[in-house]
Each structure stands twice: as C-alpha cells, then as structure tokens.
Amino acid sequence: MFDLSEGLASIGPMARARLMAERLEPHRSLAPVGALLERARG
C-alpha cells in the first residue's frame, strides 16, 4: 500500500480530490488511485 501522506504531497488538487472521493467510498477499487499516484511520481 502506498503512503497516503507522501502521495498527497506529490499530487495535484484534482488527483487529491479523486483520492478523497475514493477514501469516502471504500467499496470502490483503489487501483485507479494507485495508478494516478504512480503516474504523478513519474
């Protein structure tokens, strides 16, 4: 699992909003967020 605090510091507001939405809806898959974080890290 990725480190949320590290991820939030390195991604933009749109990705952060998406991450927050995923956290509020735990029944949804976190895979898209993980992919976003990996892309944001380069």
PDB file with SEQRES, HELIX, SHEET and CRYST1 records, atoms N, CA, C and O in Angstrom:
SEQRES   1 A   42  MET PHE ASP LEU SER GLU GLY LEU ALA SER ILE GLY PRO          
SEQRES   2 A   42  MET ALA ARG ALA ARG LEU MET ALA GLU ARG LEU GLU PRO          
SEQRES   3 A   42  HIS ARG SER LEU ALA PRO VAL GLY ALA LEU LEU GLU ARG          
SEQRES   4 A   42  ALA ARG GLY                                                  
HELIX    1 AA1 LEU A    4  SER A   10  1                                   7    
HELIX    2 AA2 PRO A   13  LEU A   24  1                                  12    
HELIX    3 AA3 ALA A   31  ARG A   41  1                                  11    
CRYST1    1.000    1.000    1.000  90.00  90.00  90.00 P 1           1          
ATOM      1  N   MET A   1       0.852  -1.202   0.000  1.00  0.00           N  
ATOM      2  CA  MET A   1       0.000   0.000   0.000  1.00  0.00           C  
ATOM      3  C   MET A   1       0.886   1.250   0.000  1.00  0.00           C  
ATOM      4  O   MET A   1       1.901   1.297   0.695  1.00  0.00           O  
ATOM      5  N   PHE A   2       0.504   2.237  -0.766  1.00  0.00           N  
ATOM      6  CA  PHE A   2       1.283   3.471  -0.837  1.00  0.00           C  
ATOM      7  C   PHE A   2       1.049   4.326   0.408  1.00  0.00           C  
ATOM      8  O   PHE A   2       0.034   4.180   1.089  1.00  0.00           O  
ATOM      9  N   ASP A   3       1.984   5.205   0.692  1.00  0.00           N  
ATOM     10  CA  ASP A   3       1.877   6.103   1.843  1.00  0.00           C  
ATOM     11  C   ASP A   3       1.000   7.292   1.463  1.00  0.00           C  
ATOM     12  O   ASP A   3       1.361   8.080   0.589  1.00  0.00           O  
ATOM     13  N   LEU A   4      -0.150   7.420   2.118  1.00  0.00           N  
ATOM     14  CA  LEU A   4      -1.104   8.473   1.763  1.00  0.00           C  
ATOM     15  C   LEU A   4      -0.522   9.866   1.922  1.00  0.00           C  
ATOM     16  O   LEU A   4      -0.692  10.709   1.041  1.00  0.00           O  
ATOM     17  N   SER A   5       0.164  10.126   3.033  1.00  0.00           N  
ATOM     18  CA  SER A   5       0.696  11.478   3.262  1.00  0.00           C  
ATOM     19  C   SER A   5       1.716  11.850   2.195  1.00  0.00           C  
ATOM     20  O   SER A   5       1.725  12.978   1.702  1.00  0.00           O  
ATOM     21  N   GLU A   6       2.569  10.906   1.843  1.00  0.00           N  
ATOM     22  CA  GLU A   6       3.560  11.166   0.794  1.00  0.00           C  
ATOM     23  C   GLU A   6       2.882  11.388  -0.543  1.00  0.00           C  
ATOM     24  O   GLU A   6       3.263  12.276  -1.306  1.00  0.00           O  
ATOM     25  N   GLY A   7       1.868  10.570  -0.824  1.00  0.00           N  
ATOM     26  CA  GLY A   7       1.143  10.694  -2.083  1.00  0.00           C  
ATOM     27  C   GLY A   7       0.426  12.029  -2.204  1.00  0.00           C  
ATOM     28  O   GLY A   7       0.483  12.678  -3.248  1.00  0.00           O  
ATOM     29  N   LEU A   8      -0.250  12.438  -1.133  1.00  0.00           N  
ATOM     30  CA  LEU A   8      -0.999  13.699  -1.166  1.00  0.00           C  
ATOM     31  C   LEU A   8      -0.080  14.888  -1.380  1.00  0.00           C  
ATOM     32  O   LEU A   8      -0.478  15.880  -1.990  1.00  0.00           O  
ATOM     33  N   ALA A   9       1.141  14.796  -0.886  1.00  0.00           N  
ATOM     34  CA  ALA A   9       2.075  15.908  -1.027  1.00  0.00           C  
ATOM     35  C   ALA A   9       2.590  16.034  -2.457  1.00  0.00           C  
ATOM     36  O   ALA A   9       3.040  17.104  -2.868  1.00  0.00           O  
ATOM     37  N   SER A  10       2.522  14.930  -3.220  1.00  0.00           N  
ATOM     38  CA  SER A  10       3.150  14.926  -4.543  1.00  0.00           C  
ATOM     39  C   SER A  10       2.163  15.016  -5.699  1.00  0.00           C  
ATOM     40  O   SER A  10       2.578  15.090  -6.856  1.00  0.00           O  
ATOM     41  N   ILE A  11       0.857  15.012  -5.406  1.00  0.00           N  
ATOM     42  CA  ILE A  11      -0.131  15.040  -6.491  1.00  0.00           C  
ATOM     43  C   ILE A  11      -0.883  16.367  -6.511  1.00  0.00           C  
ATOM     44  O   ILE A  11      -0.872  17.116  -5.533  1.00  0.00           O  
ATOM     45  N   GLY A  12      -1.530  16.644  -7.627  1.00  0.00           N  
ATOM     46  CA  GLY A  12      -2.264  17.894  -7.772  1.00  0.00           C  
ATOM     47  C   GLY A  12      -3.631  17.849  -7.118  1.00  0.00           C  
ATOM     48  O   GLY A  12      -4.062  16.793  -6.654  1.00  0.00           O  
ATOM     49  N   PRO A  13      -4.323  18.992  -7.075  1.00  0.00           N  
ATOM     50  CA  PRO A  13      -5.624  19.090  -6.401  1.00  0.00           C  
ATOM     51  C   PRO A  13      -6.697  18.188  -7.021  1.00  0.00           C  
ATOM     52  O   PRO A  13      -7.550  17.669  -6.301  1.00  0.00           O  
ATOM     53  N   MET A  14      -6.667  17.995  -8.330  1.00  0.00           N  
ATOM     54  CA  MET A  14      -7.672  17.136  -8.955  1.00  0.00           C  
ATOM     55  C   MET A  14      -7.472  15.682  -8.529  1.00  0.00           C  
ATOM     56  O   MET A  14      -8.432  14.990  -8.193  1.00  0.00           O  
ATOM     57  N   ALA A  15      -6.231  15.230  -8.543  1.00  0.00           N  
ATOM     58  CA  ALA A  15      -5.929  13.865  -8.118  1.00  0.00           C  
ATOM     59  C   ALA A  15      -6.217  13.701  -6.631  1.00  0.00           C  
ATOM     60  O   ALA A  15      -6.696  12.655  -6.193  1.00  0.00           O  
ATOM     61  N   ARG A  16      -5.920  14.746  -5.858  1.00  0.00           N  
ATOM     62  CA  ARG A  16      -6.195  14.694  -4.420  1.00  0.00           C  
ATOM     63  C   ARG A  16      -7.702  14.568  -4.173  1.00  0.00           C  
ATOM     64  O   ARG A  16      -8.136  13.800  -3.314  1.00  0.00           O  
ATOM     65  N   ALA A  17      -8.493  15.334  -4.940  1.00  0.00           N  
ATOM     66  CA  ALA A  17      -9.949  15.266  -4.799  1.00  0.00           C  
ATOM     67  C   ALA A  17     -10.445  13.859  -5.136  1.00  0.00           C  
ATOM     68  O   ALA A  17     -11.344  13.335  -4.478  1.00  0.00           O  
ATOM     69  N   ARG A  18      -9.856  13.260  -6.159  1.00  0.00           N  
ATOM     70  CA  ARG A  18     -10.241  11.901  -6.532  1.00  0.00           C  
ATOM     71  C   ARG A  18      -9.882  10.915  -5.433  1.00  0.00           C  
ATOM     72  O   ARG A  18     -10.656  10.010  -5.119  1.00  0.00           O  
ATOM     73  N   LEU A  19      -8.703  11.096  -4.851  1.00  0.00           N  
ATOM     74  CA  LEU A  19      -8.273  10.223  -3.767  1.00  0.00           C  
ATOM     75  C   LEU A  19      -9.217  10.341  -2.575  1.00  0.00           C  
ATOM     76  O   LEU A  19      -9.587   9.338  -1.964  1.00  0.00           O  
ATOM     77  N   MET A  20      -9.605  11.574  -2.250  1.00  0.00           N  
ATOM     78  CA  MET A  20     -10.538  11.782  -1.144  1.00  0.00           C  
ATOM     79  C   MET A  20     -11.870  11.089  -1.443  1.00  0.00           C  
ATOM     80  O   MET A  20     -12.458  10.462  -0.560  1.00  0.00           O  
ATOM     81  N   ALA A  21     -12.347  11.202  -2.690  1.00  0.00           N  
ATOM     82  CA  ALA A  21     -13.602  10.549  -3.066  1.00  0.00           C  
ATOM     83  C   ALA A  21     -13.484   9.038  -2.908  1.00  0.00           C  
ATOM     84  O   ALA A  21     -14.417   8.389  -2.435  1.00  0.00           O  
ATOM     85  N   GLU A  22     -12.341   8.473  -3.300  1.00  0.00           N  
ATOM     86  CA  GLU A  22     -12.131   7.030  -3.156  1.00  0.00           C  
ATOM     87  C   GLU A  22     -12.121   6.636  -1.677  1.00  0.00           C  
ATOM     88  O   GLU A  22     -12.653   5.588  -1.309  1.00  0.00           O  
ATOM     89  N   ARG A  23     -11.519   7.471  -0.836  1.00  0.00           N  
ATOM     90  CA  ARG A  23     -11.459   7.155   0.589  1.00  0.00           C  
ATOM     91  C   ARG A  23     -12.846   7.224   1.212  1.00  0.00           C  
ATOM     92  O   ARG A  23     -13.147   6.484   2.148  1.00  0.00           O  
ATOM     93  N   LEU A  24     -13.696   8.117   0.692  1.00  0.00           N  
ATOM     94  CA  LEU A  24     -15.053   8.241   1.216  1.00  0.00           C  
ATOM     95  C   LEU A  24     -15.948   7.109   0.734  1.00  0.00           C  
ATOM     96  O   LEU A  24     -17.005   6.865   1.315  1.00  0.00           O  
ATOM     97  N   GLU A  25     -15.537   6.417  -0.319  1.00  0.00           N  
ATOM     98  CA  GLU A  25     -16.326   5.309  -0.857  1.00  0.00           C  
ATOM     99  C   GLU A  25     -15.458   4.046  -0.889  1.00  0.00           C  
ATOM    100  O   GLU A  25     -14.979   3.651  -1.952  1.00  0.00           O  
ATOM    101  N   PRO A  26     -15.257   3.418   0.266  1.00  0.00           N  
ATOM    102  CA  PRO A  26     -14.305   2.303   0.372  1.00  0.00           C  
ATOM    103  C   PRO A  26     -14.711   1.064  -0.426  1.00  0.00           C  
ATOM    104  O   PRO A  26     -13.892   0.167  -0.628  1.00  0.00           O  
ATOM    105  N   HIS A  27     -15.956   1.006  -0.879  1.00  0.00           N  
ATOM    106  CA  HIS A  27     -16.384  -0.135  -1.673  1.00  0.00           C  
ATOM    107  C   HIS A  27     -15.825  -0.076  -3.094  1.00  0.00           C  
ATOM    108  O   HIS A  27     -15.860  -1.063  -3.830  1.00  0.00           O  
ATOM    109  N   ARG A  28     -15.306   1.102  -3.470  1.00  0.00           N  
ATOM    110  CA  ARG A  28     -14.718   1.244  -4.801  1.00  0.00           C  
ATOM    111  C   ARG A  28     -13.262   0.797  -4.786  1.00  0.00           C  
ATOM    112  O   ARG A  28     -12.609   0.797  -3.742  1.00  0.00           O  
ATOM    113  N   SER A  29     -12.773   0.423  -5.936  1.00  0.00           N  
ATOM    114  CA  SER A  29     -11.397  -0.046  -6.030  1.00  0.00           C  
ATOM    115  C   SER A  29     -10.415   1.115  -5.894  1.00  0.00           C  
ATOM    116  O   SER A  29     -10.650   2.203  -6.421  1.00  0.00           O  
ATOM    117  N   LEU A  30      -9.315   0.876  -5.184  1.00  0.00           N  
ATOM    118  CA  LEU A  30      -8.275   1.890  -5.052  1.00  0.00           C  
ATOM    119  C   LEU A  30      -7.242   1.792  -6.177  1.00  0.00           C  
ATOM    120  O   LEU A  30      -6.308   2.592  -6.243  1.00  0.00           O  
ATOM    121  N   ALA A  31      -7.414   0.816  -7.051  1.00  0.00           N  
ATOM    122  CA  ALA A  31      -6.448   0.631  -8.132  1.00  0.00           C  
ATOM    123  C   ALA A  31      -6.268   1.888  -8.998  1.00  0.00           C  
ATOM    124  O   ALA A  31      -5.129   2.244  -9.302  1.00  0.00           O  
ATOM    125  N   PRO A  32      -7.362   2.580  -9.412  1.00  0.00           N  
ATOM    126  CA  PRO A  32      -7.180   3.794 -10.221  1.00  0.00           C  
ATOM    127  C   PRO A  32      -6.372   4.866  -9.499  1.00  0.00           C  
ATOM    128  O   PRO A  32      -5.573   5.567 -10.121  1.00  0.00           O  
ATOM    129  N   VAL A  33      -6.575   4.994  -8.198  1.00  0.00           N  
ATOM    130  CA  VAL A  33      -5.824   5.984  -7.417  1.00  0.00           C  
ATOM    131  C   VAL A  33      -4.361   5.598  -7.354  1.00  0.00           C  
ATOM    132  O   VAL A  33      -3.483   6.451  -7.489  1.00  0.00           O  
ATOM    133  N   GLY A  34      -4.092   4.318  -7.150  1.00  0.00           N  
ATOM    134  CA  GLY A  34      -2.712   3.852  -7.137  1.00  0.00           C  
ATOM    135  C   GLY A  34      -2.013   4.169  -8.453  1.00  0.00           C  
ATOM    136  O   GLY A  34      -0.857   4.591  -8.473  1.00  0.00           O  
ATOM    137  N   ALA A  35      -2.734   3.957  -9.549  1.00  0.00           N  
ATOM    138  CA  ALA A  35      -2.173   4.245 -10.868  1.00  0.00           C  
ATOM    139  C   ALA A  35      -1.904   5.747 -11.020  1.00  0.00           C  
ATOM    140  O   ALA A  35      -0.878   6.147 -11.571  1.00  0.00           O  
ATOM    141  N   LEU A  36      -2.830   6.570 -10.529  1.00  0.00           N  
ATOM    142  CA  LEU A  36      -2.648   8.019 -10.584  1.00  0.00           C  
ATOM    143  C   LEU A  36      -1.403   8.441  -9.817  1.00  0.00           C  
ATOM    144  O   LEU A  36      -0.616   9.255 -10.299  1.00  0.00           O  
ATOM    145  N   LEU A  37      -1.225   7.884  -8.620  1.00  0.00           N  
ATOM    146  CA  LEU A  37      -0.069   8.233  -7.796  1.00  0.00           C  
ATOM    147  C   LEU A  37       1.231   7.811  -8.473  1.00  0.00           C  
ATOM    148  O   LEU A  37       2.212   8.554  -8.461  1.00  0.00           O  
ATOM    149  N   GLU A  38       1.236   6.615  -9.065  1.00  0.00           N  
ATOM    150  CA  GLU A  38       2.436   6.156  -9.751  1.00  0.00           C  
ATOM    151  C   GLU A  38       2.775   7.071 -10.923  1.00  0.00           C  
ATOM    152  O   GLU A  38       3.946   7.370 -11.160  1.00  0.00           O  
ATOM    153  N   ARG A  39       1.738   7.525 -11.670  1.00  0.00           N  
ATOM    154  CA  ARG A  39       1.953   8.451 -12.787  1.00  0.00           C  
ATOM    155  C   ARG A  39       2.469   9.788 -12.276  1.00  0.00           C  
ATOM    156  O   ARG A  39       3.375  10.373 -12.870  1.00  0.00           O  
ATOM    157  N   ALA A  40       1.893  10.278 -11.169  1.00  0.00           N  
ATOM    158  CA  ALA A  40       2.286  11.575 -10.626  1.00  0.00           C  
ATOM    159  C   ALA A  40       3.734  11.554 -10.152  1.00  0.00           C  
ATOM    160  O   ALA A  40       4.441  12.556 -10.259  1.00  0.00           O  
ATOM    161  N   ARG A  41       4.171  10.421  -9.631  1.00  0.00           N  
ATOM    162  CA  ARG A  41       5.553  10.289  -9.164  1.00  0.00           C  
ATOM    163  C   ARG A  41       6.538  10.259 -10.317  1.00  0.00           C  
ATOM    164  O   ARG A  41       7.720  10.553 -10.139  1.00  0.00           O  
ATOM    165  N   GLY A  42       6.054   9.906 -11.500  1.00  0.00           N  
ATOM    166  CA  GLY A  42       6.931   9.853 -12.653  1.00  0.00           C  
ATOM    167  C   GLY A  42       7.726   8.553 -12.672  1.00  0.00           C  
ATOM    168  O   GLY A  42       8.526   8.332 -13.581  1.00  0.00           O  
TER     169      GLY A  42                                                      
END                                                                             
